[in-house]
Amino acid sequence: QGVTEGFNGTIFAYGQTGSGKSFTMQGIADPSTQKGIIPRAFEHIFESVQCAENAKFLVRASYLEIYNEDIRDLLGADTKQKLE
C-alpha cells in the first residue's frame, strides 16, 4: 500500500535453486487463486491508481535475476543478456 503513497517498494526472493521462488513471484494465471506476488501487486497498484483523484502517478517496474553473480533484466528484449 505504501507505494501508492510515494514510497519505493521491493520484493526480494532468495533461496536455493528449485525452491519455488519463480512460482511464488509469477504463479499461473488460471485459476486466479494461483497468481503470484507480482500479478497481485500490479493489480493492487493499478486499481489504486485508477481510483485516485487529483493525483498523478509514475509507475516503474524492473524484474532482475541475480544468479552466480550475473545480473539479467527479465523484462528486457533479450533476457539472456547479462547486465554490467
Backbone hydrogen bonds, N-H to C=O, Kabsch-Sander energy under -0.5 kcal/mol:
donor,donor_aa,acceptor,acceptor_aa,energy
4,T,1,Q,-1.2
5,E,2,G,-1.4
6,G,3,V,-1.1
7,F,2,G,-2.0
12,F,10,T,-0.5
13,A,11,I,-0.5
14,Y,12,F,-0.5
19,S,16,Q,-1.8
24,T,20,G,-2.3
25,M,21,K,-2.4
26,Q,22,S,-3.2
27,G,22,S,-0.6
27,G,23,F,-1.1
28,I,34,Q,-2.0
34,Q,31,P,-2.3
35,K,32,S,-1.4
36,G,26,Q,-1.8
37,I,24,T,-2.4
38,I,25,M,-2.5
40,R,36,G,-1.6
41,A,37,I,-2.8
42,F,38,I,-2.7
43,E,39,P,-2.3
44,H,40,R,-2.2
45,I,41,A,-2.7
46,F,42,F,-2.8
47,E,43,E,-2.3
48,S,44,H,-2.2
49,V,45,I,-2.4
50,Q,46,F,-2.2
51,C,47,E,-1.7
52,A,48,S,-1.1
60,R,58,L,-0.6
65,E,72,R,-2.4
67,Y,65,E,-0.6
67,Y,70,D,-2.6
70,D,67,Y,-1.9
71,I,83,L,-0.6
72,R,65,E,-2.4
73,D,81,Q,-0.6
74,L,63,Y,-3.0
74,L,72,R,-0.8
76,G,73,D,-1.0
79,T,77,A,-0.6
81,Q,78,D,-1.3
83,L,71,I,-3.5
